[in-house]
Amino acid sequence: MNGKKSKAIRKKAKQLQVEWINSLLPEEESVTLEGLAEAMPDQKYYMQQRTLRLSFMTDKWVEKQLKRNPNLTFKDLQEKL
């Protein structure tokens, strides 16, 4: 994958994460791209049957999903659950 495509995927991943966090928060509160790092959970992995797995909506997990489908939207991710 070239640099331009990687950069676009990282940018879209951040936007999806902000949209996800804002869907969990009450309407009075909101998170922007600048405050995303503080709002995201610290735990990036979890154990499942002695296997280390990526947690939902971490940077790496979202980028992995976007590599499979670059036109992925937040609604598509919600339906996937």
Steps between C-alpha positions, in 0.01 A plus 500: 500500500638840410536796734206700365258213551635429850463864597141511373415183694651635823306826459171321438568267795532798733171644369322168557639479853376853580157412362493182712605675823243777442227239451577363849512838675197711599400778261648772724850352476698443183850401399707653222805365321724687746342336806471153348810356668368578850153361420612166356541200734856416604466127444573418135499121528311228685557130558268243347586134552872571550508720188563873501232684295449862397233690691207655318551850351870533578716674239640178361161322494326780308789532253485125442127522423555796266769313308245228427230753404618861444139624462401377846272730701409516866159348427667202333715447809194513726321242284807276516449462874 
